[in-house]
Amino acid sequence: MTFPLNKDRFATLTLLRNAIDLGIWIAKSHQKQNHISNVIPLHGTFCAPYEKMHRKKILTSSIIRLLFFLTVITLLFFGTTERALSEQFVYTYVAQISRDDQHNSSGQRLTTAAAILRQDRANYHRFNIRDKPDQDDELFADKANRLALEQMIKRGHIDTQTYREIVNGLPLVQVTAVSSDGRSWAVSVQIVGYEEIFGPNAG
């Protein structure tokens, strides 16, 4: 799974690249100037060549330190970005929507996809009412996460057809929850098929 760099990271990367290019340009310019100076005889005191050599060593050393510093910063930047991307939290499971999921524990008909999906997880984790294709998940074993499911879906995606099928039909759905910090989740739902409806606790 890949994610685009945000504006701050892109700006930082651009700045680092420009700084490195500047350092390389300075090094090349200094090298070219030294080459010309070596061709044209120097005039002045006897110490002038040694002074020039000393300035050259200082400048070269400074450029090397600059390039080393920028390289370290770049590696740290990419390392942090890579770790951040690799630490995405992802939960996914398959659930068979059944008549039991479309009614709450009091027997009232549920009329929204979020409520039905929440009841499916409550049936699975709390009431042990499970259809054979139902898969386990860790996220919605927590009641607080089940209660927040509607907001999670708003941050994610569920298309109109899938929504209608969950409310009016008995589809087999795949639910995917993604978070970058383990606290704020975005849930996406898609239909993956239709299965024969098995009774509670089957499988």
C-alpha positions in Angstrom: 0.0 0.0 0.0 1.4 3.4 -0.9 0.5 6.9 0.2 1.3 10.3 -1.4 3.7 12.5 0.4 2.0 15.5 2.0 2.9 19.1 1.1 5.3 19.5 4.1 7.3 16.4 3.2 7.4 17.4 -0.5 8.6 20.9 0.4 11.3 19.5 2.6 12.4 17.0 0.0 12.6 19.8 -2.6 14.7 22.0 -0.3 17.1 19.2 0.4 17.5 18.4 -3.3 18.2 22.0 -4.1 20.7 22.3 -1.3 22.6 19.2 -2.5 22.6 20.6 -6.1 24.0 23.9 -4.8 26.7 22.1 -2.9 27.7 20.1 -6.0 27.7 23.2 -8.2 30.0 25.0 -5.7 32.4 22.1 -5.6 32.5 21.9 -9.4 33.0 25.6 -9.8 35.8 25.7 -7.3 37.5 22.7 -9.0 37.3 24.5 -12.4 38.7 27.7 -10.9 41.6 25.8 -9.4 42.3 24.2 -12.8 42.5 27.6 -14.4 44.7 28.9 -11.6 47.1 26.0 -12.1 47.5 26.9 -15.8 48.0 30.6 -15.3 51.2 31.5 -13.3 50.6 33.1 -9.9 52.1 36.4 -9.1 52.8 37.7 -5.6 54.7 36.8 -2.6 56.4 33.5 -2.0 53.6 32.5 0.5 50.7 33.1 -1.9 50.6 29.5 -3.3 50.6 28.1 0.2 47.9 30.5 1.3 45.8 29.5 -1.8 46.3 25.8 -1.0 45.2 26.4 2.6 42.0 28.2 1.4 41.3 25.4 -1.0 41.6 22.7 1.7 39.3 24.7 4.0 36.7 25.2 1.2 36.9 21.6 0.1 36.5 20.4 3.7 33.5 22.7 4.2 31.8 21.4 1.1 32.4 17.8 2.1 30.9 18.4 5.5 27.9 20.2 3.9 27.3 17.3 1.5 27.7 14.8 4.3 25.2 16.7 6.5 22.7 16.9 3.7 23.0 13.2 2.9 22.4 12.3 6.6 19.4 14.5 6.7 18.0 13.0 3.5 18.5 9.5 4.8 16.8 10.3 8.1 13.9 11.9 6.2 13.3 8.9 3.9 13.8 6.5 6.8 11.2 8.4 8.9 8.8 8.5 6.0 9.3 4.8 5.2 8.7 3.8 8.9 5.6 6.0 9.0 4.2 4.4 5.9 5.1 0.9 7.1 3.3 1.5 10.4 -0.2 1.9 8.8 -2.7 -0.1 10.8 -5.0 -2.2 8.7 -7.8 -4.6 9.6 -9.9 -6.5 7.1 -12.5 -9.1 7.5 -15.4 -10.7 5.6 -18.9 -10.8 7.0 -22.1 -12.4 5.8 -25.0 -10.0 6.3 -27.9 -12.0 7.6 -31.4 -11.3 9.0 -30.0 -11.4 12.5 -27.6 -8.6 11.5 -30.5 -6.5 10.1 -32.3 -6.5 13.5 -31.0 -5.2 16.8 -31.1 -7.2 20.0 -34.7 -5.9 20.7 -35.9 -7.2 17.3 -36.2 -3.8 15.7 -35.4 -3.5 12.0 -32.2 -1.6 11.3 -32.3 0.8 8.3 -28.7 2.0 7.8 -25.7 0.2 6.6 -23.6 1.4 9.5 -26.1 0.1 12.1 -26.3 -3.3 10.3 -22.5 -3.6 10.1 -22.3 -2.7 13.8 -24.9 -5.3 14.7 -23.0 -7.9 12.7 -19.9 -7.3 14.8 -21.9 -7.2 18.0 -23.5 -10.5 17.1 -20.1 -11.9 16.4 -18.2 -10.6 19.4 -20.8 -10.2 22.1 -23.7 -12.5 21.4 -21.8 -15.3 19.6 -24.3 -15.2 16.7 -22.2 -16.0 13.7 -22.8 -17.0 10.1 -20.4 -19.5 8.6 -18.5 -17.0 6.3 -18.0 -14.5 9.2 -14.4 -13.8 10.0 -12.9 -12.6 13.2 -11.4 -9.1 13.8 -9.7 -7.4 16.7 -10.9 -3.8 16.1 -14.6 -4.3 16.6 -14.2 -6.6 19.5 -14.1 -3.3 21.4 -17.6 -1.9 22.0 -16.4 1.7 21.7 -15.1 1.0 18.2 -18.4 -0.6 17.2 -20.2 2.6 18.4 -17.9 4.7 16.3 -18.4 2.7 13.1 -20.7 5.2 11.5 -18.0 7.9 11.8 -15.4 5.5 10.5 -17.5 4.9 7.4 -17.9 8.6 6.8 -14.1 8.9 6.8 -13.9 5.9 4.4 -16.1 4.8 1.5 -19.2 2.8 0.8 -20.9 3.2 -2.6 -24.6 3.5 -3.1 -25.2 0.0 -4.4 -23.3 -1.6 -1.6 -25.3 0.5 0.9 -28.6 -0.6 -0.6 -27.6 -4.3 -0.7 -26.6 -4.2 3.0 -29.9 -2.6 4.0 -32.2 -4.6 1.7 -30.2 -7.7 0.7 -28.0 -10.4 2.2 -24.6 -9.8 0.7 -21.2 -11.1 1.6 -19.1 -8.0 2.3 -15.4 -7.2 2.9 -14.8 -4.5 5.5 -11.4 -2.8 5.6 -10.4 -0.4 8.4 -7.2 1.8 8.0 -5.5 4.1 10.4 -2.2 6.0 10.5 -2.2 6.3 14.3 -4.3 3.4 15.6 -6.9 5.8 16.9 -8.7 7.5 14.0 -10.1 4.9 11.5 -11.5 5.0 8.0 -13.7 2.1 7.0 -14.4 1.0 3.4 -17.0 -1.7 2.5 -17.4 -3.6 -0.7 -19.5 -6.6 -1.8 -17.5 -9.7 -2.6 -20.3 -12.1 -3.3 -23.4 -13.8 -2.1 -23.4 -16.9 0.0 -26.0 -19.3 1.2 -27.2 -18.1 4.6 -26.4 -20.5 7.4 -27.9 -20.5 10.8 -26.5 -18.9 13.9 -23.3 -20.4 15.3 -22.8 -22.5 12.2 -19.0 -22.7 11.6 
